Structures are given as structure tokens and as C-alpha cells.
Amino acid sequence: MTETAGEAEPRRKLLPGPSGPTPMLVTDATGVFHGPLARGFAVGGHLAVLNASHWNRLGTGGSVGNERRMLKDLWSVTGNASWAEATHTLLAGRNIGHDGENVLEVRTRIATETGLATITTAEWLAAIERACHANAFAEESIEGFKARAQRISRYESRMRADGLLPPEGFVTSVRAYDYGRAASMANWGFGAEYCTREEAENILCAAALRAQRTYVSWEHFSAGYILGRILRFDDDSAGPFYESTFQAHRILTSDPSSPWRNIAFVG
């Protein structure tokens, strides 16, 4: 599957190796390391690692012209107004779409109401069907929601096998994918001169706050980000988009200098 405007991962191919940058953690010694702003930068960690760009400073090192071309081509962003609209759509968790988030909310509600740590796929599908009938959804829509839930279950099985989720864990929200890209959008907007430093820093801090309200740890956040990304791109295969983002996850959770190892998720 090719990249789309919803992905907005700039300029370079995403896979490691000769066709693109090797994912790595890059740190600016003069950058930000502590506090709310650093946490905001860390929320954008996946894309910083995938693109081998500094995680802890504003600007990607590209020219203003390149940043503007990338934003226009991938996001239809051509100035401050469209940059602000795209950024706030991401902060609101609206870019990723509703289908995945809706079915995850059904499962989370069951877990909360029953106190069960594990919800089977069959129980989840039955709850989705009940919720859809209660809201008078057409049968075609119901089948679509159930298919999305089954796809998520297959991905989560792979994520558990790879240690991205604990043995009985599951993803509660995919909004992390939007929050992470909102942090990156702050960087790109600053580099394109579509926003001031203050505006960019405010977006970074806002992205961190939204992540904190939705998740409980960097690992929990990362699982939501990865699921959101592969739901959009990997066509039920857990293919290259999964593999590349999983590689970024491993770096961010294991490198001793990673912000995820040195900045508390909630603080």
C-alpha cells in the first residue's frame, strides 16, 4: 500500500536499509530533555526514530521549501490556517477515523462493566452487534464493525507474540496514532514557517496531555500508535508498516538514552 495524506511521513521511504534511513534514535545535545515540552517531543518518538531525525528539538533540518512541499503533497497544508486545522484534527483524534475507535470503546466498556481482564473475541462481537442494533445500524454496517474487530484481534495476537502487549493485554484506543503525528506536525509546521515556536511548543505539550489522558504508559501508548498505523496501511498482513514501527518501538523502549526510558509518561 502506498503512503497517503493521512500518514504524512515526510520525504523518505520508511523501511530501513538502502532504500531509506535506518531507524535510529538521534538526540540533540542542546535540545530539550526534561519537562512537559520534552514529553511532547517524546510523543512524536515513532516518526523521529523512523526518519532518523532529532527527537528533542524543533525543526527537521530540511529546508523551508522542502517542508512546505511535503506538507502540501501529503496533507494539503499550504499555510498557517490549514496547518492549524490539520493539527487540531489530530489533537482531537479525528484523523484516524471512527470505526476502529468505536469497536475498541465497546470492548473497553465491557471490561469496565464486568471487571474482566480478558474479553474473548466472541463476547466482543456479540457486544458490538447489540450496540449496533440498539442504534439501528444497517446490517451491512454491523458486519463492517465486526470485521474491524476481528482484524484488530488478529493484529493483537501478533502484538502479544512480539511482546508489544502483555499475554492478556489489549489496545484500548488508537488515538495515539493521531497524537504522535500531531507532535510531528508541530515540528513540520515550525520547519515550514507556518507557525511560531510558541505555537509549535503549545501543540507538543497538548499532544502529551492528550496521550496522558488516554494511556497509562509509553508501552500502552505505543501499542495504540502501532495498531492505528497498521489498521490504516497493512491490509491485515502485519507487514512493512508494522515491522518498521515495531522496530521504532524496540529502540524507544530499550535504548538507555531514549526519552521513554528517562521521562515519566505521567508527570
C-alpha positions in Angstrom: 0.0 0.0 0.0 1.3 3.5 -0.8 1.5 6.4 1.5 -1.5 8.7 1.8 -2.2 12.2 3.0 -3.3 10.7 6.3 0.2 9.2 7.0 2.3 12.3 6.4 5.7 10.7 7.0 8.0 13.1 5.1 10.1 12.8 2.1 11.9 9.5 2.6 10.9 5.9 2.3 10.1 4.3 5.7 11.8 1.0 5.6 15.3 0.6 6.9 18.1 -0.4 4.5 19.5 1.0 1.3 16.1 2.5 0.2 15.7 4.7 3.2 17.2 5.8 6.5 17.9 3.2 9.1 15.6 3.8 12.1 17.7 5.2 15.0 17.4 7.4 18.0 19.0 10.8 17.3 19.5 13.2 20.2 20.5 16.9 20.0 22.8 17.6 22.9 21.5 21.2 23.0 17.8 20.1 22.8 15.1 19.6 25.5 15.4 16.7 27.9 13.0 17.3 30.7 9.6 18.7 31.5 6.3 18.9 29.5 7.9 20.0 26.3 10.3 17.1 26.3 7.4 14.8 26.9 5.6 16.3 23.9 8.7 15.6 21.7 8.7 12.0 23.1 5.1 11.5 22.0 6.4 12.0 18.4 9.1 9.5 19.0 8.0 6.9 16.5 8.4 9.2 13.5 11.6 10.8 14.8 13.2 7.3 15.0 11.8 6.1 11.7 13.2 9.2 9.9 16.4 9.2 12.0 15.8 12.8 12.9 16.4 14.6 16.3 13.6 13.7 18.7 14.2 16.7 21.1 14.3 19.8 19.0 12.1 21.8 16.7 12.8 21.6 13.0 13.9 18.5 11.0 16.9 20.1 9.3 15.2 20.3 6.0 14.8 23.5 4.0 11.6 25.6 4.3 10.8 24.7 0.7 11.1 21.0 1.3 8.9 21.1 4.4 6.3 23.1 2.6 6.2 20.7 -0.4 5.9 17.7 1.9 3.0 19.3 3.8 1.2 20.3 0.6 1.7 16.9 -1.0 0.8 14.8 2.0 -1.6 17.0 4.0 -2.8 19.7 1.6 -1.4 22.1 4.1 -0.3 25.4 2.4 -0.2 28.0 5.2 -0.9 28.7 8.9 -4.7 28.2 8.6 -4.6 24.8 7.0 -1.7 23.7 9.3 -3.7 24.7 12.3 -6.8 22.8 11.0 -4.8 19.6 10.4 -3.0 19.8 13.7 -6.2 20.3 15.7 -7.9 17.5 13.9 -5.0 15.3 15.0 -5.2 16.5 18.6 -8.9 15.7 18.6 -8.1 12.2 17.5 -10.3 12.6 14.4 -7.9 11.8 11.6 -7.6 8.1 12.4 -11.3 7.5 11.8 -14.1 6.2 14.0 -14.6 2.6 13.1 -11.6 1.2 15.0 -12.1 3.6 17.9 -15.8 2.7 18.2 -15.3 -1.0 18.4 -12.4 -0.6 20.9 -14.7 1.5 23.1 -17.3 -1.2 23.1 -14.7 -3.7 24.4 -13.3 -1.3 27.0 -16.9 -0.7 28.2 -17.5 -4.4 28.6 -14.2 -4.8 30.6 -15.1 -1.9 32.8 -18.7 -3.1 33.5 -17.8 -6.7 34.1 -14.4 -6.3 35.7 -13.0 -8.9 33.4 -9.3 -8.7 32.4 -9.9 -10.7 29.3 -12.7 -10.3 26.8 -13.0 -13.0 24.1 -13.5 -12.1 20.5 -16.9 -13.8 20.6 -18.0 -11.7 23.5 -16.7 -8.6 21.8 -18.5 -9.3 18.6 -21.8 -10.0 20.4 -21.5 -6.7 22.3 -20.8 -4.9 19.0 -23.9 -6.4 17.5 -26.1 -5.4 20.5 -24.7 -1.9 20.4 -25.4 -1.6 16.7 -28.9 -2.9 16.9 -29.6 -0.5 19.8 -28.6 2.3 17.5 -30.5 1.0 14.5 -27.5 0.4 12.3 -27.9 -1.4 9.0 -26.8 -5.0 8.8 -24.1 -4.0 6.3 -22.6 -1.6 8.9 -22.8 -4.1 11.6 -20.8 -6.6 9.6 -18.3 -3.9 8.9 -17.8 -3.2 12.6 -17.5 -6.9 13.4 -14.9 -7.3 10.6 -12.9 -4.5 12.0 -12.9 -6.0 15.5 -11.8 -9.4 14.1 -9.0 -7.7 12.2 -7.9 -6.0 15.4 -8.0 -9.3 17.3 -5.6 -10.8 14.7 -3.2 -7.9 15.0 -3.3 -8.0 18.8 -2.4 -11.7 18.7 0.7 -10.9 16.7 1.5 -8.0 19.1 1.2 -10.3 22.1 3.5 -12.8 20.5 6.0 -10.0 19.8 5.8 -8.6 23.4 4.1 -5.4 22.4 1.2 -6.4 24.6 1.2 -8.5 27.8 -0.2 -12.0 27.4 -3.8 -10.9 28.2 -3.5 -7.3 27.2 -5.4 -5.4 24.5 -5.4 -2.0 23.0 -7.9 0.5 24.4 -7.6 3.3 21.8 -5.8 4.1 18.6 -5.8 7.8 19.1 -2.1 7.6 19.9 -1.5 7.5 16.2 -3.1 10.9 15.8 -1.4 12.3 18.9 2.0 11.2 17.7 1.5 12.8 14.3 0.2 16.0 16.0 3.6 16.2 17.7 5.3 15.7 14.4 3.0 18.3 12.7 4.3 20.8 15.2 7.8 20.1 14.1 6.9 20.3 10.4 4.9 23.4 10.8 7.7 25.1 12.5 10.2 24.0 9.8 7.8 25.3 7.1 7.4 28.6 8.9 3.7 28.1 9.2 3.7 28.6 12.9 5.8 30.3 15.6 8.0 28.5 18.1 5.4 29.2 20.8 2.6 27.7 18.7 4.6 24.6 18.0 5.6 24.1 21.6 1.9 24.5 22.7 0.9 21.7 20.3 3.7 19.5 21.6 2.5 20.0 25.2 -1.1 19.5 24.2 -0.2 16.2 22.4 1.4 15.0 25.6 -1.6 15.9 27.7 -4.0 14.1 25.5 -1.7 11.0 25.5 -1.6 11.0 29.3 -5.4 11.2 29.5 -5.8 8.2 27.2 -3.0 5.9 28.1 -1.1 4.8 31.2 2.5 4.2 30.0 4.8 4.7 27.0 4.2 1.0 26.1 0.5 1.4 26.3 0.7 4.5 24.1 3.0 2.7 21.6 0.7 -0.2 21.2 -2.2 2.2 20.4 0.0 4.0 17.9 1.2 0.8 16.2 -2.3 -0.6 15.9 -3.6 2.7 14.5 -0.9 2.8 11.9 -1.3 -0.8 10.7 -5.1 -0.6 10.6 -4.6 2.2 8.0 -1.8 0.6 6.0 -1.0 -3.0 6.4 -4.1 -4.7 4.9 -4.4 -7.4 7.5 -0.8 -8.6 6.9 1.2 -7.1 9.8 3.6 -6.2 7.0 6.2 -3.5 6.5 4.4 -0.7 8.3 4.1 -3.0 11.3 7.7 -4.1 11.1 9.1 -0.7 10.8 7.0 0.8 13.6 7.8 -2.2 15.8 11.5 -1.5 15.2 11.0 2.1 16.3 9.2 0.8 19.4 12.1 -1.5 20.3 14.5 1.3 20.1 12.4 3.7 22.1 11.8 1.1 24.9 15.3 -0.3 25.1 17.9 2.4 24.3 19.2 3.8 27.6 19.2 7.3 26.2 15.6 7.1 24.9 13.2 9.7 26.2 10.8 6.8 27.0 13.4 5.5 29.4 14.1 8.9 31.0 10.9 10.8 31.0 7.9 9.6 33.1 4.8 9.1 31.0 2.7 10.9 33.6 4.4 13.7 35.5 
